[in-house]
Amino acid sequence: MADEIHNKIDQQVKNNKVMLFMKGTPQAPMCGFSAHTIEILQSYGYPFETADVLADPGVRDGIKRYSNWPTIPQVFINGKFVGGCDIVHELHERGELEPMLKTAFEK
């Protein structure tokens, strides 16, 4: 991965308590998995940042290498990779996502 792309992704992950790399935007998600992930995150009321991987092919490829995860969307909380839509959904269903978000915003 080009250093520039890696550094851009790294800064987004480290500078935001919750960072979502998705297809599209929160107002116009471009895939069902991104839409579902947005719905889950919004349901908690905590702020989060997003990056539209469709707007930057370098980030679209780079985020997969950065996290070593093949699919998008990807969620990072407190600089740590949490997972994609399926894992975020499971954490949400088990009641484990809210404590992660709460901890991120207590710091």
N, C-alpha and C positions, 0 to 999 in steps of 0.2 A: 504494500500500500504506500502511496506517496506520502511523504512526511507531512506535507501541507494538509492533506485530507485527514490523516490520523490526528494531527494536532487540532484541527477544527472540531472533529468529533469529540476528542478528549476534553477540550474546553467546554463544549456544550454539556457533556456528561458531568463534569466536575463543578461547573458554575450554576447548575440548576438542581434543586432538591429532587425534582421529579422531571425526567426527560423522556419524551416519547418520540421515537423515530417511526414515522407512519407514512402511508400512501395517502396523499391529499392533505387536507387541513381539517381542524375540528369542525369547521362550518360546512365543509364539503369533503368528507372522507371518500377515497376512491376505491375502497374495498371493504367488504363486510367485516373482516377481522379488525381493520383499523377502526371502523365505526363502533364495533362492540367494545373495543378497548377504551375508546373515548367515552362511551356511555358509562362504563365501570368507573373510570377515573373521575368523571364529572359527578358521579353519584356521591362522592365523599366530600366534595366542596373545597378540596385543597387545590391551590394553584399548581399548574404544571406547564412546561414548555413543550413545544413540538417542533419537529423538523420534517418537512415534506421531502421524502427521498426521491419522489418523481421529479422534483425541480432540480435535482443535482445528481446526475448519474455517478459521480465520484463518491458521493456520500452513500448512495444506494448500494454500491459494491463495497465501499469501505466499512460500513457499519457491520456488515456480515463478518468481515475479517476481524474487526475490532472486538466483537463480542464472541466470535467463534460460534455464531448461531445463524443458520441458513435462511431464516424467514423474517419477514417484516409484517406486523409491527414489532418493535422492541422497546421494553420499558426498563429504565434505570432509576433507582431510588437511592439517594445519598451516594451517588457515584458507583453504585454496584448494579450489575446486570441482574434483573429479576427474571425476565423471560419474555415470551411472546404472548399472543392473545390467549392461547390455551392455558398457560401457566397462570397468567393474571386472572383468568376466569376461575380457575381452581382455587387460587388463594382467596379470591373474593367470596366464593361459595363456602369455603371453610372458615371464613371470618379472620383470615390471617393477613389480608392486605391492609385493612384499616390500621392495625397496630404498626405496621411498617411505615405507613404514611405519617401517622401521628408522631412516631419517633423521629422521622426526618425533619419535621417542623418544630420539634422541641429544642433543637440545637440552635 
